Amino acid sequence: MAAWKELVGKEVAAGTFSWTSDRTLLYAIGVGAGLSDSLEELQFTTENTRGVAQQVVPTFMTQMASAGGGWIKQLGFPAREWDGYPEGLLHGEQSVTLHRSIPAAGTVNVKQVLVGVFDKGSGALCVSDTHATLADTGESLGTSRMGLFVRGQGGFGGPRQPADALPWEKLEHEPDLTVSLPLPIGQSLIFRLSGDRNPHGTDPAIAREDGFDRPIFFGLGTYGFASRAILKGLCDGNVDRFGAFEGRFSQPVFPGDRLDTRIWRTEGGAQFQTLANGERVVIDRGIFRYR
């Protein structure tokens, strides 16, 4: 029996995660807030602007999934030598669901549960949920779902996706709006300071080993840029309207690209795709829900 089969539905990691106002400000800048216009998005980039209360970019929730990390190493897939993670590992999917806005500073208790390992044919999609509750009140902050794809480990039989996966069908008409955001050439050097030090974002040699001709931008960084596009286009920059947000990583993003998020309004939210330079889809099957 594969090692992961005994872990499905069980807690694979637990711990606490604490953050300060400075950390959430750094995260906001890491996903591009204020970098094209320093007077925009001051609610995310400053804590002392008169009449503007600090808000936290909602996808900061993804940072909490790293507490007690390494769950993917428990699943028994062949590991690469340099960090012990599975060979052929890619970040496939990501979602966040917020029950309230994230405080500018705080502490949460987190637990990660293995939702399942799903057969995609060419690989295995490993899905975990991280549930976060505020340590001081016990209030549920929300859930972050991560889907990690392990190439070459499919074909074992079983379902292709979680039972609660939302349906998605590409809409054929033109999007209701498109929000374009520049990705500065040095953005990886900022985003990595939030905790993701994977060298394929900065080390040319590692990037080539991973199959890229130059370092790529971080997937969760692209995810944060897309969330800012949704905030700008649908929420007037107000995080209190932001409920749930999910997407599938489809192609790499490179520093210097322009990220165009095409948005189709739906009942209760929207569907979206994010394209690099209007050409290649980098986040697909995007779904947004108002809180």
Summary of the structure (lengths in Angstrom):
residues: 291
radius of gyration: 18.4
end to end distance: 41.1
largest distance: 60.0
contacts: 927
relative contact order: 0.16
helix: 23%
strand: 35%
